[in-house]
Amino acid sequence: MADAGEPVPAFKDRLVFDDAAGELRDGARRYLLLRPDALMAMFRLLPPDTRALTLGALEQAVHQQGSDSARAYLAHSGGDVEMLLTIIERTSPQLGWGTWRFEADGDRLRLEVRNSPFAHAFGLSEQPVCHAVKGMLRGLADLWLGRPAQSSELQCSAQHHATCTFEARAA
């Protein structure tokens, strides 16, 4: 997305580390530092059928909770959806989710992710494994399109691709 020219507060500068409470927060949203290899090893250890179900559940959970964060970022940007995508592009690396680049045209929102922690931690796979990103993209596309969206991972670096690419369209 093009730089909107307005300063976007850095995610890492908004974080509050409350040692007494054992919390890490960005406003009302609580975060947890968790190594991606621990998370993705859980999925890798599951039988394929169960893995597909649980990765789908992760996608749905990130869609629900990520949509909440996206709405908060949208409010912070004054309702400017283009600025929201810029904020997400700048925030994703600070969260350790790789580098994100959006392309928006008409009824389609595309996303390229370099250095996905999910693909990297999972290792080689015949199937895409970045379900968390797919869920977040769907939440962003819901806001960008102004109606429910569906998303898909077109290619995954766990499948020997250089990047992970995603697409979202109206459902």
TORVEXTI-271647 format. One record per residue (C-alpha): residue in three letters; x, y, z; chain; residue number from 1. Coordinates in pm, 1 decimal, decimal comma, padded with zeros to 6 digits. Example, Ala and Ser with C-alpha at 12.3 -4.5 7.8 and 13.67 -1.06 7.14 Angstrom:
[node 'Ala'; [01230,0; -00450,0; 00780,0]; 'A'; 1]
[node 'Ser'; [01367,0; -00106,0; 00714,0]; 'A'; 2]
//
This chain:
[node 'Met'; [00000,0; 00000,0; 00000,0]; 'A'; 1]
[node 'Ala'; [00116,0; 00353,0; -00058,5]; 'A'; 2]
[node 'Asp'; [00244,4; 00551,7; 00235,8]; 'A'; 3]
[node 'Ala'; [-00038,8; 00777,1; 00349,8]; 'A'; 4]
[node 'Gly'; [00207,5; 01038,5; 00477,7]; 'A'; 5]
[node 'Glu'; [00068,3; 01038,2; 00832,2]; 'A'; 6]
[node 'Pro'; [00280,4; 00886,1; 01107,8]; 'A'; 7]
[node 'Val'; [00152,9; 00548,7; 01221,2]; 'A'; 8]
[node 'Pro'; [00233,5; 00473,1; 01585,3]; 'A'; 9]
[node 'Ala'; [00462,5; 00172,0; 01600,9]; 'A'; 10]
[node 'Phe'; [00305,1; -00134,2; 01757,7]; 'A'; 11]
[node 'Lys'; [00610,4; -00196,5; 01973,4]; 'A'; 12]
[node 'Asp'; [00583,8; 00158,7; 02112,0]; 'A'; 13]
[node 'Arg'; [00223,5; 00097,1; 02220,9]; 'A'; 14]
[node 'Leu'; [00303,3; -00220,3; 02414,8]; 'A'; 15]
[node 'Val'; [00281,9; -00211,3; 02790,7]; 'A'; 16]
[node 'Phe'; [00477,4; -00474,3; 02982,2]; 'A'; 17]
[node 'Asp'; [00313,7; -00516,3; 03323,9]; 'A'; 18]
[node 'Asp'; [00552,5; -00738,8; 03515,2]; 'A'; 19]
[node 'Ala'; [00341,3; -00728,2; 03832,5]; 'A'; 20]
[node 'Ala'; [00038,4; -00864,9; 03648,0]; 'A'; 21]
[node 'Gly'; [00241,8; -01080,9; 03409,3]; 'A'; 22]
[node 'Glu'; [00082,9; -00915,5; 03106,4]; 'A'; 23]
[node 'Leu'; [00182,1; -00768,9; 02774,1]; 'A'; 24]
[node 'Arg'; [-00085,0; -00534,1; 02631,3]; 'A'; 25]
[node 'Asp'; [-00164,9; -00301,6; 02344,2]; 'A'; 26]
[node 'Gly'; [-00455,8; -00111,1; 02495,1]; 'A'; 27]
[node 'Ala'; [-00726,1; -00363,9; 02586,2]; 'A'; 28]
[node 'Arg'; [-00568,1; -00638,4; 02371,1]; 'A'; 29]
[node 'Arg'; [-00345,7; -00882,3; 02558,4]; 'A'; 30]
[node 'Tyr'; [-00057,5; -01050,0; 02377,5]; 'A'; 31]
[node 'Leu'; [00150,3; -01357,7; 02449,0]; 'A'; 32]
[node 'Leu'; [00500,7; -01425,5; 02328,9]; 'A'; 33]
[node 'Leu'; [00507,9; -01782,7; 02202,0]; 'A'; 34]
[node 'Arg'; [00769,9; -01944,5; 01984,6]; 'A'; 35]
[node 'Pro'; [00620,5; -02038,9; 01646,9]; 'A'; 36]
[node 'Asp'; [00811,1; -02367,0; 01642,9]; 'A'; 37]
[node 'Ala'; [00626,1; -02476,5; 01958,0]; 'A'; 38]
[node 'Leu'; [00289,4; -02385,8; 01805,6]; 'A'; 39]
[node 'Met'; [00354,1; -02540,0; 01465,2]; 'A'; 40]
[node 'Ala'; [00512,8; -02855,6; 01612,7]; 'A'; 41]
[node 'Met'; [00175,1; -02925,9; 01771,7]; 'A'; 42]
[node 'Phe'; [00012,2; -02923,6; 01426,2]; 'A'; 43]
[node 'Arg'; [00293,9; -03125,4; 01269,4]; 'A'; 44]
[node 'Leu'; [00251,9; -03394,8; 01538,6]; 'A'; 45]
[node 'Leu'; [-00118,5; -03445,5; 01465,6]; 'A'; 46]
[node 'Pro'; [-00252,9; -03701,3; 01218,2]; 'A'; 47]
[node 'Pro'; [-00332,5; -03534,0; 00881,5]; 'A'; 48]
[node 'Asp'; [-00712,9; -03532,8; 00927,6]; 'A'; 49]
[node 'Thr'; [-00689,5; -03385,3; 01275,0]; 'A'; 50]
[node 'Arg'; [-00422,6; -03139,8; 01157,7]; 'A'; 51]
[node 'Ala'; [-00654,9; -03006,1; 00887,5]; 'A'; 52]
[node 'Leu'; [-00935,4; -02958,3; 01141,6]; 'A'; 53]
[node 'Thr'; [-00716,7; -02784,3; 01397,4]; 'A'; 54]
[node 'Leu'; [-00548,6; -02556,9; 01142,3]; 'A'; 55]
[node 'Gly'; [-00899,0; -02464,0; 01027,9]; 'A'; 56]
[node 'Ala'; [-00992,2; -02385,8; 01388,4]; 'A'; 57]
[node 'Leu'; [-00682,4; -02166,4; 01420,0]; 'A'; 58]
[node 'Glu'; [-00786,4; -01981,7; 01103,5]; 'A'; 59]
[node 'Gln'; [-01136,1; -01921,5; 01242,4]; 'A'; 60]
[node 'Ala'; [-01004,6; -01810,1; 01582,3]; 'A'; 61]
[node 'Val'; [-00760,1; -01562,5; 01426,5]; 'A'; 62]
[node 'His'; [-01039,0; -01436,1; 01199,0]; 'A'; 63]
[node 'Gln'; [-01258,6; -01367,8; 01502,6]; 'A'; 64]
[node 'Gln'; [-00994,1; -01218,5; 01730,2]; 'A'; 65]
[node 'Gly'; [-00789,8; -01055,0; 01453,6]; 'A'; 66]
[node 'Ser'; [-01103,0; -00882,0; 01328,3]; 'A'; 67]
[node 'Asp'; [-01135,0; -00724,3; 01671,9]; 'A'; 68]
[node 'Ser'; [-00780,0; -00588,2; 01647,1]; 'A'; 69]
[node 'Ala'; [-00839,4; -00471,9; 01289,4]; 'A'; 70]
[node 'Arg'; [-01153,5; -00281,1; 01395,8]; 'A'; 71]
[node 'Ala'; [-00950,7; -00110,2; 01670,1]; 'A'; 72]
[node 'Tyr'; [-00679,1; -00017,1; 01419,8]; 'A'; 73]
[node 'Leu'; [-00947,5; 00104,3; 01177,7]; 'A'; 74]
[node 'Ala'; [-01092,1; 00331,1; 01447,1]; 'A'; 75]
[node 'His'; [-00740,2; 00459,3; 01519,5]; 'A'; 76]
[node 'Ser'; [-00699,7; 00542,8; 01149,9]; 'A'; 77]
[node 'Gly'; [-01024,5; 00740,6; 01146,0]; 'A'; 78]
[node 'Gly'; [-01208,7; 00475,2; 00944,6]; 'A'; 79]
[node 'Asp'; [-00962,2; 00492,6; 00653,3]; 'A'; 80]
[node 'Val'; [-00939,2; 00134,3; 00522,4]; 'A'; 81]
[node 'Glu'; [-00635,8; 00214,0; 00304,1]; 'A'; 82]
[node 'Met'; [-00456,8; 00343,0; 00614,5]; 'A'; 83]
[node 'Leu'; [-00562,9; 00027,4; 00798,8]; 'A'; 84]
[node 'Leu'; [-00377,7; -00185,1; 00541,3]; 'A'; 85]
[node 'Thr'; [-00070,2; 00038,5; 00581,6]; 'A'; 86]
[node 'Ile'; [-00089,0; -00000,4; 00960,6]; 'A'; 87]
[node 'Ile'; [-00111,5; -00378,8; 00924,2]; 'A'; 88]
[node 'Glu'; [00185,5; -00383,7; 00683,4]; 'A'; 89]
[node 'Arg'; [00389,9; -00190,4; 00941,0]; 'A'; 90]
[node 'Thr'; [00267,2; -00389,9; 01239,8]; 'A'; 91]
[node 'Ser'; [00308,3; -00743,8; 01104,6]; 'A'; 92]
[node 'Pro'; [00691,1; -00745,8; 01120,8]; 'A'; 93]
[node 'Gln'; [00676,3; -00604,0; 01475,1]; 'A'; 94]
[node 'Leu'; [00456,1; -00898,0; 01573,0]; 'A'; 95]
[node 'Gly'; [00700,5; -01142,8; 01413,2]; 'A'; 96]
[node 'Trp'; [00450,0; -01237,4; 01138,5]; 'A'; 97]
[node 'Gly'; [00695,8; -01172,8; 00854,0]; 'A'; 98]
[node 'Thr'; [00674,0; -00881,8; 00612,3]; 'A'; 99]
[node 'Trp'; [00336,6; -00819,4; 00450,9]; 'A'; 100]
[node 'Arg'; [00253,4; -00639,3; 00126,3]; 'A'; 101]
[node 'Phe'; [-00105,3; -00582,4; 00014,9]; 'A'; 102]
[node 'Glu'; [-00242,1; -00524,0; -00333,9]; 'A'; 103]
[node 'Ala'; [-00601,9; -00410,2; -00348,4]; 'A'; 104]
[node 'Asp'; [-00802,0; -00392,1; -00667,4]; 'A'; 105]
[node 'Gly'; [-01177,0; -00380,5; -00712,1]; 'A'; 106]
[node 'Asp'; [-01322,5; -00683,6; -00541,4]; 'A'; 107]
[node 'Arg'; [-00996,3; -00857,6; -00452,5]; 'A'; 108]
[node 'Leu'; [-00738,9; -00812,6; -00176,9]; 'A'; 109]
[node 'Arg'; [-00407,5; -00990,9; -00232,0]; 'A'; 110]
[node 'Leu'; [-00135,6; -01041,2; 00027,6]; 'A'; 111]
[node 'Glu'; [00225,5; -01150,3; -00009,7]; 'A'; 112]
[node 'Val'; [00407,1; -01260,4; 00305,5]; 'A'; 113]
[node 'Arg'; [00782,1; -01296,8; 00315,8]; 'A'; 114]
[node 'Asn'; [00934,7; -01500,8; 00597,4]; 'A'; 115]
[node 'Ser'; [00611,3; -01641,2; 00741,4]; 'A'; 116]
[node 'Pro'; [00684,5; -01771,1; 01092,9]; 'A'; 117]
[node 'Phe'; [00416,8; -02037,1; 01046,2]; 'A'; 118]
[node 'Ala'; [00566,7; -02183,3; 00728,2]; 'A'; 119]
[node 'His'; [00920,8; -02152,8; 00859,7]; 'A'; 120]
[node 'Ala'; [00837,6; -02325,6; 01188,8]; 'A'; 121]
[node 'Phe'; [00625,6; -02599,6; 01029,0]; 'A'; 122]
[node 'Gly'; [00887,6; -02700,7; 00774,1]; 'A'; 123]
[node 'Leu'; [00818,1; -02865,7; 00441,2]; 'A'; 124]
[node 'Ser'; [00455,7; -02947,4; 00370,2]; 'A'; 125]
[node 'Glu'; [00247,1; -03066,1; 00078,3]; 'A'; 126]
[node 'Gln'; [-00034,0; -02833,6; 00194,2]; 'A'; 127]
[node 'Pro'; [-00028,6; -02462,7; 00286,8]; 'A'; 128]
[node 'Val'; [00012,1; -02411,8; 00662,9]; 'A'; 129]
[node 'Cys'; [-00033,5; -02036,4; 00716,2]; 'A'; 130]
[node 'His'; [-00392,5; -02061,4; 00836,1]; 'A'; 131]
[node 'Ala'; [-00343,6; -01785,9; 01094,7]; 'A'; 132]
[node 'Val'; [-00249,5; -01539,0; 00819,2]; 'A'; 133]
[node 'Lys'; [-00542,3; -01661,1; 00609,9]; 'A'; 134]
[node 'Gly'; [-00778,8; -01590,6; 00900,5]; 'A'; 135]
[node 'Met'; [-00635,1; -01243,8; 00958,5]; 'A'; 136]
[node 'Leu'; [-00660,2; -01160,1; 00588,7]; 'A'; 137]
[node 'Arg'; [-01026,0; -01263,3; 00588,9]; 'A'; 138]
[node 'Gly'; [-01093,2; -01026,6; 00880,4]; 'A'; 139]
[node 'Leu'; [-00918,3; -00741,6; 00700,8]; 'A'; 140]
[node 'Ala'; [-01101,5; -00818,7; 00376,7]; 'A'; 141]
[node 'Asp'; [-01436,3; -00811,6; 00561,5]; 'A'; 142]
[node 'Leu'; [-01356,7; -00451,1; 00656,3]; 'A'; 143]
[node 'Trp'; [-01199,7; -00355,6; 00321,7]; 'A'; 144]
[node 'Leu'; [-01491,7; -00492,9; 00118,9]; 'A'; 145]
[node 'Gly'; [-01757,6; -00387,6; 00367,9]; 'A'; 146]
[node 'Arg'; [-01910,5; -00737,0; 00362,8]; 'A'; 147]
[node 'Pro'; [-01808,6; -01093,7; 00454,1]; 'A'; 148]
[node 'Ala'; [-01511,2; -01227,9; 00263,1]; 'A'; 149]
[node 'Gln'; [-01343,1; -01559,3; 00199,1]; 'A'; 150]
[node 'Ser'; [-00969,5; -01606,4; 00177,6]; 'A'; 151]
[node 'Ser'; [-00734,1; -01866,2; 00036,8]; 'A'; 152]
[node 'Glu'; [-00363,0; -01933,9; 00049,8]; 'A'; 153]
[node 'Leu'; [-00251,4; -01966,4; -00311,8]; 'A'; 154]
[node 'Gln'; [00102,7; -02076,1; -00232,5]; 'A'; 155]
[node 'Cys'; [00303,8; -02134,0; 00083,0]; 'A'; 156]
[node 'Ser'; [00675,9; -02115,3; 00143,6]; 'A'; 157]
[node 'Ala'; [00641,5; -02447,9; 00327,7]; 'A'; 158]
[node 'Gln'; [00575,6; -02585,9; -00022,0]; 'A'; 159]
[node 'His'; [00911,3; -02458,8; -00156,3]; 'A'; 160]
[node 'His'; [00779,8; -02119,3; -00273,0]; 'A'; 161]
[node 'Ala'; [00978,2; -01802,7; -00205,9]; 'A'; 162]
[node 'Thr'; [00678,3; -01634,7; -00041,0]; 'A'; 163]
[node 'Cys'; [00330,5; -01713,9; 00082,0]; 'A'; 164]
[node 'Thr'; [00055,6; -01553,0; -00124,7]; 'A'; 165]
[node 'Phe'; [-00307,8; -01512,3; -00031,1]; 'A'; 166]
[node 'Glu'; [-00622,0; -01374,5; -00188,6]; 'A'; 167]
[node 'Ala'; [-00951,3; -01260,9; -00040,4]; 'A'; 168]
[node 'Arg'; [-01279,0; -01187,3; -00218,8]; 'A'; 169]
[node 'Ala'; [-01639,3; -01129,9; -00118,7]; 'A'; 170]
[node 'Ala'; [-01800,9; -01449,6; 00007,3]; 'A'; 171]
//
